[in-house]
Amino acid sequence: MTRHSALLYSLFDGNIRFDDNLIWAGYDYINGSSPTAEIIFACTAIQSMLLFVGLILPLREVSIKRRLLILSFLIPVIYFLNLIRNASVVYLVGYRITDMNVAHNYIGKTGSLIALVFLVMVVFKYIPELYDKIICTLNLYKEEGFVERCVKRLLRR
C-alpha cells in the first residue's frame, strides 16, 4: 500500500520517497526531516472491502456469477480510491497545507464516505436484492419473528 500510494503521488510531485511503511513527502522530503506519514494496516481500506464482501457474498438469491462480478469491480475501485486518499493526505501534510488530524480525520474520511455512498448506490443498481434486504430491516419491528412469538406465548400464560 505504501509503495502504491507513493507511486501515485510521484505522478504529480517528485518530492517523495518511502521506506517500508513510512513516507517522506513535500517539505519533509526536501528537508530530510521525520516521515510525513506512516501507512498502517488500517490505511489499506480493508474494512471497506470486507464490508462489501460481507454484504454481497451471503445473498443466496443472487447468482454467484453476479456476486463475484460486482466484487471484482468493487475491490479494485476501493483500492484505487484509497490510494488517492493516502496520496492526498500525504500531500496536504507534507506541504504543511494542514495537519495530519485535519487531513486524515476530516478531509480523508469525508472523501471516503462520499465514495462509499456512491459505490453503495452502484451496487444497489446492479444487485437490487441487497437494497431490498437492507430496507427490510427497517420493517423488522412489524414482523413476527421467533422472539416476538416467544414473548406472545409467555404473555398468554
C-alpha positions as CSV (number, residue, x, y, z in Angstrom):
1,M,0.0,0.0,0.0
2,T,2.8,2.4,0.9
3,R,4.6,1.8,-2.4
4,H,1.5,2.2,-4.5
5,S,0.5,5.4,-2.6
6,A,4.0,6.8,-3.2
7,L,3.9,5.8,-6.8
8,L,0.6,7.5,-7.4
9,Y,1.9,10.6,-5.6
10,S,5.0,10.7,-7.7
11,L,3.0,11.1,-10.8
12,F,2.1,14.6,-9.6
13,D,5.1,15.5,-7.5
14,G,8.6,14.1,-7.4
15,N,9.3,15.1,-3.8
16,I,8.6,11.8,-2.3
17,R,10.3,8.6,-1.0
18,F,9.2,5.7,1.0
19,D,10.8,3.0,3.1
20,D,8.8,0.1,4.3
21,N,5.6,1.8,5.6
22,L,7.0,5.3,6.1
23,I,6.6,8.1,3.5
24,W,8.5,11.4,3.2
25,A,6.9,13.9,1.0
26,G,6.9,17.6,0.3
27,Y,9.0,19.7,2.8
28,D,9.7,16.6,4.8
29,Y,11.4,15.0,1.8
30,I,13.2,18.3,0.8
31,N,14.5,19.0,4.3
32,G,15.2,15.3,5.1
33,S,13.2,15.5,8.3
34,S,11.0,13.0,10.0
35,P,8.5,11.0,7.9
36,T,5.3,12.7,6.7
37,A,3.1,9.7,7.3
38,E,3.1,6.0,8.3
39,I,0.8,3.8,6.3
40,I,-0.6,1.2,8.7
41,F,-2.9,-1.8,8.2
42,A,-6.0,0.4,8.9
43,C,-4.9,2.6,5.9
44,T,-5.4,-0.2,3.4
45,A,-9.2,0.2,3.1
46,I,-9.6,-3.5,4.1
47,Q,-12.6,-2.5,6.3
48,S,-14.5,-1.1,3.3
49,M,-13.6,-4.0,1.1
50,L,-14.8,-6.5,3.7
51,L,-18.0,-4.5,4.3
52,F,-19.0,-5.1,0.7
53,V,-17.8,-8.7,0.7
54,G,-19.9,-9.3,3.9
55,L,-23.0,-7.6,2.3
56,I,-22.8,-9.2,-1.1
57,L,-21.5,-12.8,-0.7
58,P,-24.3,-14.1,1.6
59,L,-27.0,-13.1,-0.9
60,R,-28.1,-16.6,-2.0
61,E,-30.9,-15.3,-4.2
62,V,-28.2,-13.6,-6.4
63,S,-26.2,-15.8,-8.7
64,I,-22.6,-16.4,-7.7
65,K,-21.5,-15.0,-11.0
66,R,-23.2,-11.6,-10.3
67,R,-21.9,-11.5,-6.8
68,L,-18.3,-12.2,-7.9
69,L,-18.6,-9.8,-10.9
70,I,-19.7,-6.9,-8.7
71,L,-17.0,-7.7,-6.1
72,S,-14.3,-7.9,-8.8
73,F,-15.4,-4.4,-9.8
74,L,-15.6,-3.0,-6.3
75,I,-12.4,-4.3,-4.7
76,P,-10.0,-2.6,-7.2
77,V,-12.1,0.6,-7.3
78,I,-11.9,0.8,-3.5
79,Y,-8.2,0.1,-3.5
80,F,-7.5,2.8,-6.1
81,L,-9.7,5.4,-4.3
82,N,-7.8,4.6,-1.1
83,L,-4.5,5.2,-2.9
84,I,-5.9,8.6,-3.9
85,R,-6.9,9.3,-0.3
86,N,-3.5,8.3,1.0
87,A,-1.6,10.3,-1.6
88,S,-3.8,13.3,-0.9
89,V,-3.3,13.1,2.9
90,V,0.5,12.8,2.4
91,Y,0.5,15.9,0.0
92,L,-1.6,18.0,2.4
93,V,0.6,17.1,5.4
94,G,3.9,17.1,3.5
95,Y,3.5,20.6,2.2
96,R,2.0,21.8,5.6
97,I,-1.3,22.8,4.0
98,T,-2.9,21.3,7.0
99,D,-2.0,19.0,9.9
100,M,-2.4,15.2,9.9
101,N,-5.6,15.3,12.1
102,V,-7.5,17.5,9.7
103,A,-6.1,15.9,6.5
104,H,-6.7,12.3,7.7
105,N,-9.7,12.5,10.0
106,Y,-11.8,15.2,8.3
107,I,-10.8,15.6,4.6
108,G,-9.7,12.0,4.0
109,K,-12.6,10.3,5.8
110,T,-15.2,12.6,4.3
111,G,-13.9,11.8,0.9
112,S,-14.0,8.1,1.7
113,L,-17.6,8.3,3.0
114,I,-18.8,10.1,-0.2
115,A,-17.0,7.5,-2.3
116,L,-18.6,4.6,-0.3
117,V,-22.1,6.1,-0.6
118,F,-21.6,6.4,-4.3
119,L,-20.4,2.8,-4.5
120,V,-23.4,1.5,-2.5
121,M,-25.7,3.2,-5.0
122,V,-23.9,1.5,-7.8
123,V,-24.2,-1.9,-6.0
124,F,-28.0,-1.2,-5.5
125,K,-28.4,-0.7,-9.2
126,Y,-26.8,-4.0,-10.1
127,I,-27.9,-6.0,-7.1
128,P,-31.3,-4.6,-6.1
129,E,-31.8,-7.6,-3.8
130,L,-29.3,-6.1,-1.4
131,Y,-31.4,-2.9,-1.3
132,D,-34.4,-5.0,-0.5
133,K,-32.6,-6.8,2.3
134,I,-31.4,-3.5,3.9
135,I,-34.9,-1.8,3.6
136,C,-36.4,-5.0,5.0
137,T,-34.6,-4.4,8.3
138,L,-36.4,-1.1,8.7
139,N,-39.7,-3.0,8.8
140,L,-38.4,-5.7,11.2
141,Y,-40.4,-4.4,14.1
142,K,-43.6,-5.2,12.2
143,E,-42.7,-8.8,11.6
144,E,-43.5,-11.6,13.9
145,G,-40.1,-13.4,14.3
146,F,-39.0,-16.0,16.8
147,V,-38.6,-13.6,19.7
148,E,-42.0,-12.0,19.2
149,R,-43.7,-15.4,19.1
150,C,-42.0,-16.5,22.3
151,V,-42.9,-13.3,24.1
152,K,-46.6,-13.6,23.0
153,R,-46.7,-17.2,24.3
154,L,-45.3,-16.1,27.6
155,L,-47.8,-13.3,27.9
156,R,-50.7,-15.6,27.2
157,R,-49.9,-17.7,30.3
